[in-house]
Amino acid sequence: MYMVNVRFVEHRLSLVPKMIMFSCHICQMLDDRFPYACDTCGLSFHKDCAESLPELNYSCHPKHSLKRLTRVPSYTNGKCCFVDVRCARNPPPLILDHPKAHEHQLTLLPRRTFVCDACGMDDDPNPYICLQCNFMVHRNCIDIPHIIKVSRHVHRISYNDCLKAGDWKCEVCLKEIIWTCGVYSCSKCPDFAIHMRCVTRFGIWDGIELESILEDATDTKAYQVIEEGVITHFIHKNHTLKLKEGEDSNRECRRCTACTYPIFSSLFYDCTVLCNQFIIHQKCAYLPKKKIDPFYKMSMTLASNTYDLSLCDACQNYFEGFVYTSDNDIIRLDVRCGSISEPFVHEGHPDHSLYVSYSTKDKFCNACGDKAHMVLSCGECCGFVLDVKCSILPKMVKHKNDIDHFLTLCYGEKMREQYWCEVCEEDLNPEKWFYSCDHCGLTLHIKCTFGDLRAGHDLVWINPGGEVESIYMVIPNNYTSRPVCNGCDSRCQYPFILKFKKYYILSSVLKV
């Protein structure tokens, strides 16, 4: 049996001989264990809380003794020192030796406001200080990791107690970094820095200190340079590839083996023995073999797509070509989504960098107006939101309605003039993204430019009418009589159809 002073009345407490869910009257913590209970008052207590002293001296507030209270009294006005019962039982030591945090001995200074030299924040009182260095640090900032790997950067980053003078912004929260305070930075990328507090956000750091772990020296490059302009690629090992200029816009262009998008005016590598089995954009050839993807924070490996047709777990588009797969083979990303890294810079929103964001609430893409949960956003800067499928739209395309010119992606216009789509002949909202021809003035909806499978933009990533008959095929919808969908018994208005074996599956069935 134990005695405890509760509201200035001493009652006998009895141990409850079974585990129950209760809220401790002193520390207010909800718990599931054997409580001590007062039959007179109907109150329950942790054993440690019941045995706590009604008054004690605390190292962070040496001027006055602290009294145990079950609620914050109104007369304090929030200015007095409050400590929960657990912290009162484990007060911080007055003197601390911690060479990793600071070379000199640190002393506890009971003080309400200060700016921490380690993290630059002023939200936690009672620092440890070094008088000879004028150094102040939060208790929680003393034992910080020095070398870590974060999901938003390709290199390891390390803790630095000071940056070079200048205007710095955190690559996570995008807010100002006080360069005289400690941050995490990259020795290989001089402009990259992250607030110490931002590193510990969910999904940023894996919690592993790497100071005593050797860096993995495995070569993640997918190619090897043979000579200037000539490489080999690990997916096409038998032949060398030669760098060439993009083909003329009026000719029928070949498609990149990796992303399956046509090669127009960009640089590309072609097989030197002209086997017609491998042609690849220069930027696709330089994609790494292994990386951490920004969407699921998993290790991904680049491979050729062994499936006839796959669904990307980021943009939800069907695709062919190369694929990034997780080590457990659960997540599959096409190379466009797999190549996205943070911070993500897009011409449609040049003012701020974008970062992957998740939300249980519907967010509306500024490009197309569709609802999405996984988006690229600039966060608190201006609230710009870009869904994943719009983030990988090509800047330049060809369309049968304008065979002589390229169509370019327009990022919306603030104007009163009303546009209409050349394909569906319906109104086009000029404030949303669309494709247009600078020579002809032709304008097209994004979905009308590529087709409408899954109500997305995915037909640009699929090679219609492949040379080899497969289970899944995308075929041109150019019959005299358009075929009827085996799922909904309607005829498709779009230029391509997904064919499964001998069945036709039109876009109306695949919409989400």
N, C-alpha and C positions, 0 to 999 in steps of 0.2 A: 504494500500500500504506500502511496506517496501523497505528500501534502503540497499544494500549490496555491498561491495567492491569486484569486480571480475576482476582479472588481472589488478588491479590498475585503473579501470574505474568504476565510480559509475553509475548504471542504476537503473531504477525503476522496481520493481518486482510486478507482479500481481498474485492474487490467481486464479488458474484455477478452475472454478465452477463445476468440475466433477472429479470422481475418474478415474485415468489413471495409467498405468504401466510406471514408469520412473526410471532413474538412477540419484541419487543426485550428482551434480557436485562437492560437497565438500567432502562428506563422501563416495562416490562411491557405496552406498548401493542401490540395486534394490528394489523398493517398489511399492505398489499399494495403493495410497491414493490421497488426494487433494494437488498437488504441487504448489509451487510458481515458476513462470516462468519469464524469461527475453525475451521479444519480440525482442530485438535488437540482442542478442547473441544466442538465441535459446536454452538456458540452463534452467534446472529445479533444484529446491532445496526443501529440507524439510524446514518447517517453522523454526524449531529449528536451523538448520544449517545456514539458511539465517540470523538469528538474532545473530549468534555466533560472539564473538569479534574477530577482526582481529589479536589481540595480547593479551596474558594472561600469568600469572605466574602459574606454576604448581608445586605441592608439591613434586613430584618425581624428579624434575630438578630445584632446587632453584637458581642455578648459573645464568641462563639466562632466559629471557622471551621466550615464544614460539610463533611463527608466524603461522597464518593459511595458509596452502598451499593446492593446488589441485593436486599436484604431488610431488614426491621426487626429489629434485634438484640434479644434478650430482656432485656438489662440496662437498656434505656432506660425500661421500664415505661410507655411511651406519653407521657412528660412532656417529652421533648426536642422541638426544632423539626425538622420534616420538610418538605422541599420537593421536589416532583417536578422532573425535569430541565428540563422546558419552562419552568416558573416561575423556576427558577434562572438560565436564560439571559435572562429578561426581568424583572429585579427592579423593584419599584415605585419611583418616584422619591422622594427624601427630601422635596422641596418641591413643592407643587402649587397652581397658580392655576386655579380653576374657578368663575367668578362665578355660574353657574347653580346650583351646589350650595351655595355659601356666599360671602358678600361679602368675606371676608378670606382671606389666604393660609393654606393647610392644610399641616401638617407630619406626616410619618409617625411614628407612635409604636409601637415594638415592644412589644406588650402582649398577653397571652394572653386576658384576659377583659374585656369591657366591654359596655354596652348601646348599640346604635346609635341616635342621635337621629333618623335618617331612617326606619328601618323598625321599631325597637323590639325587634330580635332580638339575641341574644348568641352566635350560632353561628359567627362568623368572626373570627379574631384580627387584630391589627395594624391599628388604625384610623388614619385621618387626623384630626387634631385642630386646633381653633382655641383657643388658650389664653385669649384675651381674652373669648371667648363661652362657654367651657366646652362646646364643641361637638365631638362625636365621630361619625364616620361610617365605615361599611364602604367599602372601595374599590369594590365592586360597586354601591353605592348612590349614588355620586357623580353618575353620568351617567344619571339617571332621567328619563323623560318627564314633562312637567308637565301636559299636557292630553290626555286620552285618551277613548275611547268603549268601554264594556264591554257584553257581551251581557246583563247582568243589570240594566240600568237604561236608562231611556228618554232621559236627558240625558247630556251630556258630564260627566265628573268631572275634577277638578284636584287636584294634589298640594298639601297644606297641611302645614306643619311643626308645627302644633299645633291641636288642637280645643278647643272650649269644655269647661270642667270638667264631668264627669259620667260616668255609666255608659254605655259604648259597646260595641257588638258588631259584629264584621265581618259584612257581608252575604254573604260567601262561606263562610268556615269557621265562622261563628257563635260564635267565641271572643272573649274580651275584647280590646278595643283600649286600649292605654295612651295616654290623651288628650294627654299631653305629648310624644309621639313623632309622627313624620310619618305621614300616611295620605292616601288619596284620598277626597275627599268631593264632594258635589253642592251647588252654590250655591242650587239651586231646591228641594231636598228636605233640610231641616235635620237629619233623623235618619239620612241615608244615609252610610255610610263603609265603606271596605274597606282591610284591611291592604295595605301596599305589596307584600309578597311574594305575597299571594293574587291580586293583579291579573295576575301573570304565569303563573298556572295555565292549563293547556290549555283552550281554548274560552271563556276569560273576556275576554281582550284580543286584538285583531287585530294588535298590534305596530306600530301607526301612531301617531306623535306628531302631535298636532293643533294645537300651539301656533301654527304659522304658517299654518294652514288655516282659512279662514272657515267658520263653521257654516252648514250647509244651512238656508236660510230657507223651504224649500218647505212649504206648509201641508199637514199630513197629516190634517187633520180631514175626515171623510166628509160632514159636514153644514154648512149655513150657517143662522144664526139670522135669520129675517125679522122677527119680533117675539116678545114673550114667549109661549111655548107653541106657536110656529109655526116650522117649519124646512123646508128643502129638503134632499134627500139626493142624492148624486151618482149613485146607481144608479136614482133615480126623479126625474129632473130636471124633468119637465114639470108636475108638480103639487106643491103645498105639503102639508105634513103637520102635523096638529094633535095636541097632547098630550092624552091622555084617561086616565081611570081604568080599571083592569082590570074585566072583565065579571063579572057575578054567577056564583058557582061552580055554580049549578044549571042554568045555560044551557049550550048547546053552544058551546064557545069556538072562536074563530078561531085560526089558527096564524101565528106570526111568519114573515115572508118570509125573514128572515136565518137563523134557527136552526131553523125549522119546528116549534118546540115551542109547544104551546098557550099562549095568553095568558089567564092567570087574573086574579089580583088586582094584578098589577104595572102600573106606568105603561107606556103604549105610545103610539106615534104612528100616526095613521090618515090616509089620503088624504082631503083636504078635498072632492074631487069624487066620493068614494065609488065609485072604479073597481074596488074589490075585487081589485086587483092588487098592492097594497102596504100592509102593516100590519107594524109592527116594534116590538119591545120598545125602551124608552128606552135601556137599556144596550147593545143591539145597534146602535142608531142612532149611538151615540157611539164605536163601535169605530174605530180609526185606519185610514186608507187604506193606510199603509205602516208596517211595523214589522220588528224582528228577532225571529224566533221563538226560543223557548228550547230547542227540541229539536234542530234542525239548525244553529242559529246562522246562518241565511240571511235575506236581505232578502225580505220577503213583501209581496204586494200584494193588497188586498181586491177581490173581483169577484163578480158574480152567477155562479152555477154554470150553465155551458152544457151540462153533461152531464146525462143523465137520473138517473143514480145514481153517486156517487163513493165511493171508499174513502179514508178519512182515514189519512195516513201516520203519525200519532201514536197515536191510540187504536184503529186498525184497525176502525173502525165504518163501515158504509155511511151515507151522508148525502145530503140534498138541501139547498137553500138556498144562502146565500153561501159563498164559499170563499176562503181565503188561498193564493195560489200563489207559488212561488219565481220569481225572475227567469228561470231557465232552464226553468220549467214542469215540473220533475221532481217537486218536493214539493208535495203538496196537503193542506191542513188544513181541517177544518170550522171554523166560527167559534168554537165553544166551545174547542177546543184552540188555535186561533189567538189567542184572547184571553188565554190563560194567560201570565203574566209572573212573573219571579222578583224577590223572594221571593214564593212562593205561600202564601196564608193560607187554611186550610180549617177549617170549624166542627168537623169530625170530629177534628181534632188542633190545638186552639187554643193549646197550650203553646209550640209551635215553628213557625217558618216552614219551608216545604218548597222543595226545589230539585230540578231535573231531574238524574237520576243514571243512568249506564249501567254495566252489569256483564256480564261474560261468564258469571258464575255466576247460577244461578236465584235470584231474589228472590221472596218470597211476599207478596202484597198483604194488608195488615191488614184491608182492608174485605171482600174476597171470598175470599181464600185462594188465588187463582190465581197461577201462576208468570208472571213478567215480567222482561224485561231492561231496558226503559226505564221508569223509575218516577220518582215525586216522593218525595223522602225528606228527613228532617231530619238525615241523616248520623249524626254521632257523638253527638248529643244523647241519643237513646233508641232509635234504630234503626227508627223508624216508616217504613213503606213503603206507598205508595199508587200502584197502577197508573193509567195515564192515563185509562182508560175509567171508573174509579170516581171520579176527581177531578172529572169533569164531570156526575155524576149530579144531576138536579134535586132540590131540597129538598122539593118538593111536587108530587104527581101526582094524576090522577083515574083510577079503574079501574072497569070494569063491575061488579065484585063489590061495590062500595060507591058507588052513584051519588049518594048524598046528601052524602057527606063527602069531604074531601081525605085522601089518604094522605101521611104525612110520613116522611122518611128518618131512620131510627134508626141511630146509630153504634155499635151493639153494647151489650150489657148484661152485667155480671158478676153472674149469678144462676143459681140451680139450676133454676128453673122451665123446663120444656121447651115450646117453641113448635112450631106446625106451620103449613105454608103452605096458605092457602085455595084456591089454584089446583091445585097438584099433589098436595095432601094428604099430603105427606111431611114429615119432621121438618125444623125450621129451627134452625140453630145461632144462639142469641141473642148469642154473642160476635162474630159477623160482622154486617155491615150488612144491614138489611132495611127494608121499608116496613110501616107500621102505621097504623091508624086510632085516634085517641085516644078516639073516641066508642063504637065497636063492639068494640074490642079485636082487630080483624082484622089478621093478619100475612101478608106475602107475601115470598117470595124476590125478589131483585132481577131475576133472569132471568125469573121467572114474571110479574113486573109488566109487563115490556116485550116479552116474546117471547125467542127464542133464536137469531136469525140470527147466524152466526159465533160462537156461544157467547158473545156479548157483550151489550151493552145498547142496541143501535143502533136498534131500532124506534121508540124515542121521538123520534128525529131524522128519521123518514121519515113523510110524509103518506100514510097508507093510502088507496088508491082515489082517486088524483088525478083531476081532471076531464078531463085530456087523456090519451088512450091513448098510451103510449110504449113503447120497447123493454123497459125494466126498469120493473116496477111492483110495489109492495107492496099486496096485496089482502087483505081480511078472510077468514079461514078459517071462514066461517059457513055453509057448504053443509050440506045434510041429510046428504050422503055426502061425507066429506072427500076431496079429490083425492089421487091417488097421485103421488109425486115421480117425475119422469122419470129421475132419477139413481140412486136407491136402491130404488125400488119399494115404499116404505113410506108410510104415511099420517101426516101431521104432527099432533101434539097441541097445537101452539101456535096462538094466535089469528090470526096473519098468515102469509102466504106470499109469497115473492118469485117473481114471474112474469117469465120471459124470453120475449118474443114469445108463442107459444102454449104454451110449456112451463112446467110448475110445478117450482120448485126449492125443496125444503123445507130446514129448518134442519139436518137430519142431514148433508146434503151439504156445507153451508157451514161446519161446525165446524172449528176449527183445534186 
